[in-house]
Amino acid sequence: MSHPLEIGILADQLVVFLLLGIVLVRLYGRFRDSRPDGYALHWAYWVGLFGPRGHTTPNPFTRRWRP
């Protein structure tokens, strides 16, 4: 995954993307500080950004469990 600084260098818009990166870091810091540890990883798994690592991991989109 590219960082805003790298994108800014490639797009020849260094200042704009540098400021964007700083804003994103500050927003993520506020998000992380107001929630328990590991919340962002659990959220990313829940919305499907990270797939299961093993065969026993349940599907995060399953809302009803049937025997």
Secondary structure, DSSP 8 states (H G I E B T S, - for coil): ---HHHHHHHHT-HHHHHHHHHHHHHHHHHHHHTS-TTHHHHHHHHHTSS--SSTT---TT------
